[in-house]
Amino acid sequence: MTRTRCDRTAAWAELQLHYDRVGLGFDVRKAFVADPKRFGALSQSAPHLFADLSKNLFDSRTEELLLAVARESGLEAHRDAMFAGEHINATEDRAVLHTLLRRPASAPVAGDLAAAFGDVQSTLTAMLAFAEEVRADHTITDVVNIGIGGSDLGPQMAVLALDQYVAPGKRFHFVSNVDGHELAGVLRGLAPEHTLFLIASKTFTTAETMANAQSAKRWFEQSGSVDIARHFAALTTNVEAARAFGIETTFGFWDWVGGRYSLWSAIGLPIALAIGADGFRALLAGAHAMDEHFRTAPLEQNLPVRLGLLDVWYRNFHRFTSRGIAPYHSALKRLPAYLQQLEMESNGKQVDMAGKMLTFGTSPVLWGEPGTNGQHAYFQMLHQGTDVIPLEFIAVRDAAHDLEGHHPKLLANALAQAQALMLGQRDEGGHRNFPGNRPSTFFVMEKLTPESLGAFLALYEHRVFTSGSLWGINSFDQWGVELGKVLAKDIEPRLASGNAQGLDASTAGLLERLRQHA
């Protein structure tokens, strides 16, 4: 497999000329007038969802050149190498096989991956059997997932998103922050004899997770409860450490599963507990359908590829530094946070695979809030601010409630905001002037189901892969999260001792300030 960084391809130079001639002053309103078929050409269906890209600042020629860059960069070979199990995570010498977690048991698997796939299926079967046991146990009313990063964001987002499918009589809580206020707030509403704790840490050493786990254990034991084995389970590969903790039920996963790609693995146990074995398999099936679309569809009709190329166009030519996420469905309230980790941890890199400094931007800042709340917060900036920020609308056609009049209002707001961003409004006085020509992408799901959610999340994974591939970076390591953790281990005992030797003046001053007691 040969990869060529995007800025070293011949098509990149052509793309720059195209931007200078057309892209810099592109007006999407004029583009619709000039091309009555624009919507059809720049929108498409993919498994379980529809995407309209037509309000974005590009045309068919832009996409042709971006596709040429993708081909010259070796995107297709890189994609195929990932699915084949090659060690494309070169800095950690690992395969990237989260798609294997979603393959149906009946799907053929190449010889080199057969053993791994067998492990996946046996773990999945055991995990789902345990989930059904707990769902049938009416004495367990509360499930507390203790994890952080990918061990929290994915399961929490999915359980909230699929709330309509959650088993009656079960409540789900998620604790990630080492700030004890979070755990204390959860514990106040629990009865130990009715609670199951899930400790999610691959190594069973993650500092924040283990601090919370030990506190949960002390709370449990101080209540007079002693059956740790019944009320605690672990999602970890460190079975010995879990056993020393008192846990007997463990479900493992593998080093080729990155944290932000792990909700499909045993880390997804809270999801399976919430929506059941059939629901979890449906989530996997939706993701697998998108995997197959990404793997087999021609690049011109490949939705994750088209989105990833649009991201490159915006980041490296228009120099847009952020992207807004606006899910018009309250159940998707944690989706922006989940997508933040997925994209910013994957593609927030400054060197390429060879360790060479990049001369262009990589991951944008992702942020957002459910509509219509966001309309009364940050949409003012989107419409009239000095920065242009592409926005992504996510709408669900069919409501899961029967409250009269609400859903049409919600959908009307989503459509109107996308329209207003594009069209704008002229006001010679200035204060009511909306410049318009502000780009957006509009996603539509028919219903918010395990299948459609799985497909959408896989779409985003492959979109991130596409942009990272063109940039020539490794989207599957995350060394940037390590330095602060290392320094925290040095600083923590200093808070008790007051020893500031060797610290910079600012850190030493703040240390002393935080040690002062009223």
C-alpha positions as CSV (number, residue, x, y, z in Angstrom):
1,M,0.0,0.0,0.0
2,T,1.4,3.4,-1.0
3,R,0.0,6.6,0.4
4,T,0.8,10.0,-1.1
5,R,0.0,13.1,1.0
6,C,-2.7,15.2,-0.6
7,D,-0.6,18.3,-1.1
8,R,2.0,16.3,-3.0
9,T,-0.4,15.2,-5.8
10,A,-0.7,16.8,-9.2
11,A,-4.5,17.2,-8.6
12,W,-3.9,19.3,-5.5
13,A,-2.3,22.0,-7.6
14,E,-5.2,21.9,-10.0
15,L,-7.6,22.1,-7.1
16,Q,-5.7,25.2,-5.8
17,L,-6.1,26.9,-9.2
18,H,-9.8,26.0,-9.2
19,Y,-10.3,27.5,-5.8
20,D,-8.5,30.7,-6.8
21,R,-10.7,31.0,-10.0
22,V,-14.1,29.7,-8.7
23,G,-14.1,28.6,-5.1
24,L,-13.0,31.8,-3.4
25,G,-16.1,33.7,-4.7
26,F,-18.5,30.8,-5.0
27,D,-22.1,31.7,-4.4
28,V,-24.4,28.7,-3.8
29,R,-27.5,30.8,-4.6
30,K,-26.2,31.5,-8.1
31,A,-25.2,27.9,-8.4
32,F,-28.8,26.8,-7.9
33,V,-30.0,29.2,-10.5
34,A,-27.4,28.0,-13.0
35,D,-28.0,24.3,-12.4
36,P,-31.6,23.2,-11.8
37,K,-30.3,19.6,-11.2
38,R,-27.9,20.6,-8.5
39,F,-30.0,19.1,-5.6
40,G,-30.1,15.7,-7.4
41,A,-26.4,15.7,-8.2
42,L,-25.2,16.8,-4.8
43,S,-27.5,14.7,-2.6
44,Q,-27.8,10.9,-2.2
45,S,-29.2,8.0,-0.2
46,A,-26.9,5.7,1.7
47,P,-27.9,2.9,4.1
48,H,-30.6,4.1,6.5
49,L,-30.2,7.8,5.7
50,F,-30.2,10.6,3.1
51,A,-27.8,13.4,2.8
52,D,-28.2,16.7,1.0
53,L,-24.8,18.4,0.2
54,S,-26.2,20.8,-2.3
55,K,-26.1,23.9,0.0
56,N,-22.3,23.6,0.3
57,L,-19.8,25.8,-1.4
58,F,-18.7,23.5,-4.2
59,D,-19.7,22.2,-7.6
60,S,-19.3,19.1,-9.7
61,R,-15.9,20.3,-10.9
62,T,-14.7,20.8,-7.3
63,E,-15.8,17.3,-6.6
64,E,-14.1,15.9,-9.6
65,L,-10.8,17.4,-8.6
66,L,-11.2,16.2,-5.0
67,L,-11.8,12.7,-6.2
68,A,-8.7,13.0,-8.3
69,V,-6.7,13.9,-5.2
70,A,-8.3,11.0,-3.3
71,R,-7.2,8.5,-6.1
72,E,-3.7,9.9,-6.4
73,S,-3.3,9.8,-2.6
74,G,-4.1,6.1,-2.5
75,L,-7.4,6.4,-0.5
76,E,-8.9,3.2,-2.0
77,A,-5.8,1.1,-1.2
78,H,-5.6,2.6,2.3
79,R,-9.3,1.7,2.8
80,D,-8.8,-1.8,1.5
81,A,-5.8,-2.3,3.8
82,M,-7.9,-1.4,6.8
83,F,-10.6,-3.9,6.0
84,A,-7.9,-6.5,5.3
85,G,-6.4,-6.1,8.7
86,E,-3.1,-4.6,7.7
87,H,-1.3,-2.7,10.5
88,I,-2.3,0.8,9.2
89,N,-1.9,2.2,12.7
90,A,1.9,2.3,12.2
91,T,2.9,4.3,15.2
92,E,1.5,1.5,17.5
93,D,2.0,-1.3,15.0
94,R,-1.6,-2.3,15.1
95,A,-4.4,-3.3,12.8
96,V,-7.6,-1.2,12.8
97,L,-10.5,-3.7,12.9
98,H,-13.5,-2.0,14.5
99,T,-15.4,-2.9,11.3
100,L,-14.8,-6.6,12.2
101,L,-17.0,-6.1,15.3
102,R,-19.9,-5.3,13.1
103,R,-19.7,-8.2,10.6
104,P,-22.6,-10.7,10.9
105,A,-21.7,-14.1,12.1
106,S,-22.5,-15.6,8.7
107,A,-20.3,-13.3,6.7
108,P,-17.2,-14.8,5.2
109,V,-13.9,-13.7,6.7
110,A,-10.4,-14.0,5.2
111,G,-8.1,-16.5,6.7
112,D,-5.8,-14.1,8.5
113,L,-8.8,-12.6,10.3
114,A,-10.7,-15.8,11.0
115,A,-9.3,-16.3,14.5
116,A,-9.9,-12.7,15.5
117,F,-13.5,-12.9,14.1
118,G,-14.1,-16.1,16.2
119,D,-13.0,-14.2,19.3
120,V,-15.3,-11.4,18.4
121,Q,-18.3,-13.6,18.0
122,S,-17.7,-15.6,21.2
123,T,-17.3,-12.4,23.2
124,L,-20.4,-10.9,21.6
125,T,-22.5,-14.0,22.4
126,A,-21.4,-14.1,26.0
127,M,-21.9,-10.3,26.5
128,L,-25.4,-10.4,25.0
129,A,-26.3,-13.4,27.1
130,F,-25.2,-11.6,30.2
131,A,-27.2,-8.5,29.1
132,E,-30.4,-10.6,28.8
133,E,-29.9,-12.1,32.2
134,V,-29.6,-8.6,33.8
135,R,-32.5,-7.3,31.8
136,A,-34.6,-10.2,33.2
137,D,-33.4,-9.6,36.8
138,H,-36.0,-7.2,38.2
139,T,-34.0,-6.7,41.4
140,I,-31.4,-4.7,39.3
141,T,-33.0,-1.3,38.6
142,D,-29.9,0.9,38.1
143,V,-26.8,0.4,35.9
144,V,-23.9,2.7,36.5
145,N,-21.2,2.7,33.8
146,I,-17.8,4.0,35.0
147,G,-15.4,4.9,32.2
148,I,-14.0,7.8,30.4
149,G,-13.4,8.9,26.8
150,G,-14.6,6.2,24.4
151,S,-15.6,4.1,27.3
152,D,-18.2,6.7,28.2
153,L,-19.1,8.9,25.3
154,G,-20.2,6.2,22.9
155,P,-22.3,4.1,25.3
156,Q,-23.8,7.2,26.9
157,M,-24.7,8.8,23.6
158,A,-26.3,5.6,22.2
159,V,-28.3,4.8,25.3
160,L,-29.7,8.4,25.3
161,A,-30.3,8.3,21.6
162,L,-32.3,5.0,21.8
163,D,-34.2,5.9,24.9
164,Q,-37.5,4.8,23.3
165,Y,-36.1,1.2,23.1
166,V,-34.8,1.1,26.7
167,A,-36.2,-1.7,28.9
168,P,-38.8,-0.5,31.4
169,G,-37.7,-0.6,35.0
170,K,-34.1,0.1,34.2
171,R,-32.2,3.4,34.7
172,F,-28.8,4.1,33.3
173,H,-26.1,6.4,34.7
174,F,-22.7,7.4,33.3
175,V,-19.8,8.5,35.5
176,S,-16.6,9.7,33.8
177,N,-15.3,12.8,35.5
178,V,-12.8,12.3,38.3
179,D,-14.5,15.2,39.9
180,G,-16.2,13.5,42.9
181,H,-19.3,15.7,42.6
182,E,-20.4,13.6,39.5
183,L,-20.2,10.2,41.2
184,A,-21.6,11.5,44.5
185,G,-24.6,12.9,42.7
186,V,-25.3,9.6,41.0
187,L,-24.8,7.5,44.2
188,R,-27.3,9.7,46.2
189,G,-30.1,8.3,44.2
190,L,-29.1,4.6,44.3
191,A,-29.8,1.6,46.5
192,P,-26.8,-0.7,46.6
193,E,-28.8,-3.9,46.4
194,H,-30.5,-2.8,43.2
195,T,-27.4,-1.5,41.4
196,L,-25.0,-3.0,38.9
197,F,-21.7,-1.2,38.3
198,L,-19.8,-1.6,35.0
199,I,-16.1,-0.7,35.2
200,A,-14.9,0.1,31.7
201,S,-11.1,0.2,31.3
202,K,-9.1,-1.8,28.8
203,T,-6.1,-2.0,31.2
204,F,-8.0,-1.6,34.4
205,T,-5.5,1.2,35.3
206,T,-7.1,4.3,33.8
207,A,-6.6,6.9,36.6
208,E,-10.0,8.6,36.5
209,T,-11.9,5.4,36.0
210,M,-10.2,3.5,38.8
211,A,-10.6,6.4,41.2
212,N,-14.3,6.4,40.6
213,A,-14.4,2.6,40.7
214,Q,-12.7,2.4,44.1
215,S,-15.0,5.1,45.5
216,A,-18.1,3.2,44.2
217,K,-16.8,0.0,45.8
218,R,-16.2,1.8,49.2
219,W,-19.8,3.2,49.0
220,F,-21.1,-0.3,48.3
221,E,-19.2,-1.9,51.1
222,Q,-20.0,0.9,53.6
223,S,-23.7,0.3,53.0
224,G,-23.2,-3.3,54.4
225,S,-23.2,-5.0,51.0
226,V,-20.6,-7.6,50.4
227,D,-21.5,-9.3,47.1
228,I,-19.1,-7.4,44.8
229,A,-19.2,-10.3,42.3
230,R,-22.9,-9.9,41.7
231,H,-23.0,-6.1,41.6
232,F,-19.8,-5.3,39.6
233,A,-18.7,-6.3,36.2
234,A,-15.7,-5.2,34.2
235,L,-15.1,-4.4,30.5
236,T,-11.4,-5.0,30.4
237,T,-8.6,-7.2,29.2
238,N,-6.9,-7.2,32.6
239,V,-8.8,-10.1,34.1
240,E,-6.3,-10.5,37.0
241,A,-6.7,-6.9,38.1
242,A,-10.5,-7.1,37.9
243,R,-10.4,-10.3,39.9
244,A,-8.2,-8.7,42.6
245,F,-10.9,-5.9,42.7
246,G,-13.5,-8.6,43.5
247,I,-15.0,-8.8,40.0
248,E,-15.7,-12.2,38.4
249,T,-17.7,-11.2,35.3
250,T,-15.4,-9.7,32.7
251,F,-15.7,-9.0,28.9
252,G,-12.6,-8.2,27.0
253,F,-11.7,-6.5,23.8
254,W,-8.6,-6.1,21.7
255,D,-5.7,-3.7,21.0
256,W,-7.0,-3.1,17.5
257,V,-10.1,-1.4,18.9
258,G,-9.4,2.2,19.6
259,G,-11.4,3.8,22.4
260,R,-13.4,6.1,20.2
261,Y,-14.3,3.1,18.0
262,S,-15.2,0.8,20.9
263,L,-18.9,1.1,21.4
264,W,-19.3,-1.8,19.0
265,S,-17.3,-4.0,21.4
266,A,-17.8,-5.1,25.0
267,I,-17.7,-1.4,25.9
268,G,-21.2,-1.4,24.4
269,L,-22.5,-3.6,27.2
270,P,-24.6,-0.6,28.6
271,I,-26.2,-0.3,25.2
272,A,-27.1,-4.0,25.1
273,L,-28.4,-3.8,28.7
274,A,-30.6,-0.9,27.6
275,I,-32.0,-2.1,24.3
276,G,-31.5,-5.8,24.4
277,A,-29.5,-8.3,22.4
278,D,-31.7,-7.9,19.3
279,G,-31.4,-4.1,19.5
280,F,-27.6,-4.3,19.8
281,R,-27.3,-6.6,16.9
282,A,-29.5,-4.2,14.9
283,L,-27.1,-1.4,15.8
284,L,-24.2,-3.5,14.5
285,A,-26.2,-4.4,11.4
286,G,-26.8,-0.7,10.6
287,A,-23.0,0.0,10.9
288,H,-22.1,-3.0,8.8
289,A,-24.4,-1.8,6.0
290,M,-22.5,1.5,6.0
291,D,-19.2,-0.4,6.1
292,E,-20.1,-2.2,3.0
293,H,-21.2,1.0,1.3
294,F,-17.9,2.6,2.1
295,R,-16.0,-0.5,1.1
296,T,-17.7,-1.2,-2.3
297,A,-19.4,2.0,-3.6
298,P,-17.6,3.9,-6.3
299,L,-16.0,7.0,-4.9
300,E,-18.4,9.2,-6.8
301,Q,-21.4,7.7,-5.0
302,N,-19.6,6.9,-1.8
303,L,-21.2,9.1,0.9
304,P,-18.4,8.9,3.5
305,V,-15.8,9.7,0.8
306,R,-17.8,12.7,-0.5
307,L,-18.2,14.1,3.0
308,G,-14.5,13.6,3.9
309,L,-13.5,15.3,0.7
310,L,-15.8,18.2,1.4
311,D,-14.1,18.5,4.8
312,V,-10.7,18.7,3.1
313,W,-12.0,21.4,0.7
314,Y,-13.3,23.5,3.6
315,R,-10.3,23.0,6.0
316,N,-7.5,23.5,3.5
317,F,-8.9,25.9,0.9
318,H,-11.6,27.9,2.5
319,R,-9.6,27.7,5.8
320,F,-12.7,27.1,7.9
321,T,-11.6,26.1,11.4
322,S,-14.7,24.6,12.9
323,R,-17.9,22.8,12.1
324,G,-21.2,23.0,13.9
325,I,-23.4,19.9,14.7
326,A,-27.1,20.6,15.1
327,P,-29.2,17.4,15.7
328,Y,-32.9,18.2,15.5
329,H,-33.8,15.5,17.9
330,S,-33.4,15.8,21.7
331,A,-32.4,12.2,22.1
332,L,-29.2,13.0,20.1
333,K,-28.1,15.6,22.7
334,R,-24.8,13.8,23.3
335,L,-24.0,13.3,19.6
336,P,-21.9,16.5,19.3
337,A,-19.7,15.5,22.2
338,Y,-19.3,12.0,20.8
339,L,-18.4,13.3,17.3
340,Q,-15.9,15.7,19.0
341,Q,-13.8,12.8,20.3
342,L,-14.2,10.8,17.1
343,E,-12.9,13.5,14.8
344,M,-10.7,15.7,17.0
345,E,-8.9,12.8,18.7
346,S,-8.5,11.0,15.4
347,N,-7.4,13.9,13.1
348,G,-6.0,16.5,15.5
349,K,-2.5,15.8,14.4
350,Q,0.4,18.1,13.2
351,V,2.7,15.5,11.7
352,D,2.2,13.0,8.9
353,M,3.0,9.3,9.0
354,A,6.7,10.0,8.5
355,G,6.7,12.4,11.4
356,K,7.1,15.4,9.1
357,M,5.4,18.7,10.1
358,L,2.3,19.4,8.1
359,T,2.0,22.7,6.2
360,F,-1.8,22.7,6.3
361,G,-4.7,22.4,8.8
362,T,-6.1,19.1,9.9
363,S,-9.1,18.5,12.2
364,P,-11.6,21.4,12.6
365,V,-13.1,22.1,16.0
366,L,-16.5,20.3,16.3
367,W,-19.2,21.7,18.5
368,G,-22.9,21.9,18.8
369,E,-26.2,21.6,20.6
370,P,-29.6,20.1,19.7
371,G,-32.0,22.3,17.8
372,T,-34.0,24.3,18.5
373,N,-31.9,25.2,21.6
374,G,-29.0,26.2,19.5
375,Q,-31.1,28.6,17.6
376,H,-31.4,30.7,20.8
377,A,-27.7,30.4,21.6
378,Y,-25.1,30.3,18.9
379,F,-27.1,30.7,15.6
380,Q,-26.8,34.4,15.9
381,M,-23.1,34.0,15.1
382,L,-23.7,31.5,12.4
383,H,-26.1,33.9,10.6
384,Q,-24.4,37.3,11.2
385,G,-21.0,36.6,12.7
386,T,-17.7,37.4,11.0
387,D,-16.7,33.8,10.6
388,V,-18.2,31.3,8.2
389,I,-18.9,28.0,10.0
390,P,-20.3,25.1,8.1
391,L,-23.3,23.5,9.9
392,E,-24.7,20.0,9.8
393,F,-28.4,19.5,10.4
394,I,-29.6,16.0,11.5
395,A,-33.4,15.5,11.2
396,V,-35.6,12.5,11.8
397,R,-38.7,12.3,9.7
398,D,-40.9,10.3,12.0
399,A,-41.4,11.2,15.7
400,A,-41.4,8.6,18.4
401,H,-44.1,10.5,20.4
402,D,-47.7,11.5,19.7
403,L,-47.7,15.0,21.1
404,E,-49.7,17.0,18.5
405,G,-48.0,19.7,16.6
406,H,-44.5,19.4,18.0
407,H,-42.7,17.5,15.3
408,P,-43.8,19.6,12.3
409,K,-42.6,22.7,14.2
410,L,-39.2,21.0,14.8
411,L,-38.8,20.0,11.2
412,A,-39.9,23.4,10.0
413,N,-37.3,25.0,12.1
414,A,-34.5,22.8,10.7
415,L,-35.5,23.4,7.1
416,A,-35.9,27.1,7.7
417,Q,-32.5,27.6,9.4
418,A,-30.7,25.8,6.6
419,Q,-32.6,27.9,4.1
420,A,-31.9,31.1,5.9
421,L,-28.2,30.4,6.2
422,M,-28.0,29.9,2.4
423,L,-30.4,32.7,1.2
424,G,-29.7,35.4,3.8
425,Q,-31.5,38.8,3.8
426,R,-30.5,42.2,2.6
427,D,-30.8,45.2,4.9
428,E,-29.2,48.4,3.9
429,G,-29.3,49.6,7.5
430,G,-27.0,46.7,8.4
431,H,-28.5,45.3,11.7
432,R,-30.9,43.0,10.0
433,N,-28.6,42.1,7.2
434,F,-28.0,38.4,6.8
435,P,-25.1,37.8,4.3
436,G,-26.3,34.3,3.4
437,N,-24.2,31.9,1.3
438,R,-23.3,30.1,4.5
439,P,-22.9,26.4,3.9
440,S,-24.7,23.5,5.5
441,T,-25.3,19.8,5.1
442,F,-28.6,18.2,5.9
443,F,-29.0,14.6,7.0
444,V,-32.4,12.8,7.1
445,M,-33.2,9.6,8.9
446,E,-36.7,8.1,8.5
447,K,-36.7,7.0,12.1
448,L,-34.2,7.0,14.9
449,T,-33.6,3.3,15.3
450,P,-30.6,1.1,16.3
451,E,-30.0,0.5,12.6
452,S,-30.1,4.2,11.5
453,L,-28.0,5.3,14.5
454,G,-25.4,2.5,13.7
455,A,-25.3,3.6,10.1
456,F,-24.8,7.3,10.9
457,L,-22.0,6.6,13.4
458,A,-20.2,4.4,10.9
459,L,-20.7,7.0,8.2
460,Y,-18.8,9.5,10.4
461,E,-16.0,7.1,11.2
462,H,-15.3,6.5,7.5
463,R,-15.6,10.2,6.8
464,V,-12.9,10.9,9.4
465,F,-10.8,8.1,7.9
466,T,-11.1,9.7,4.4
467,S,-9.9,13.2,5.4
468,G,-7.2,11.7,7.6
469,S,-6.1,9.5,4.8
470,L,-5.7,12.4,2.4
471,W,-3.8,14.4,5.0
472,G,-1.3,11.5,5.3
473,I,-1.8,11.3,9.1
474,N,-2.4,8.4,11.4
475,S,-6.0,8.7,12.5
476,F,-5.8,5.9,15.0
477,D,-3.3,6.9,17.7
478,Q,-3.8,9.6,20.4
479,W,-0.5,10.4,21.9
480,G,-1.8,13.9,22.6
481,V,-3.8,12.7,25.6
482,E,-0.8,11.3,27.4
483,L,1.4,14.3,28.5
484,G,-1.1,15.9,30.8
485,K,-1.7,12.6,32.5
486,V,2.0,12.1,33.2
487,L,2.4,15.6,34.7
488,A,-0.8,15.1,36.8
489,K,0.9,12.1,38.5
490,D,3.8,14.4,39.5
491,I,1.6,17.2,40.7
492,E,-1.0,15.3,42.7
493,P,1.4,14.5,45.7
494,R,2.6,18.1,45.6
495,L,-0.9,19.2,46.5
496,A,-0.4,17.4,49.8
497,S,3.2,18.2,50.4
498,G,3.4,21.7,49.0
499,N,6.7,20.9,47.3
500,A,7.0,23.2,44.3
501,Q,10.6,22.4,43.5
502,G,11.2,22.2,39.8
503,L,7.9,23.6,38.8
504,D,7.5,26.7,36.6
505,A,6.5,29.9,38.4
506,S,2.8,29.8,37.2
507,T,2.2,26.2,38.2
508,A,4.0,26.7,41.6
509,G,1.9,29.8,42.3
510,L,-1.4,28.1,41.4
511,L,-0.4,25.1,43.5
512,E,0.1,27.3,46.5
513,R,-3.2,29.1,45.9
514,L,-5.1,25.8,45.7
515,R,-3.5,24.5,48.9
516,Q,-4.7,27.5,50.9
517,H,-7.6,26.7,53.2
518,A,-10.2,29.3,54.3
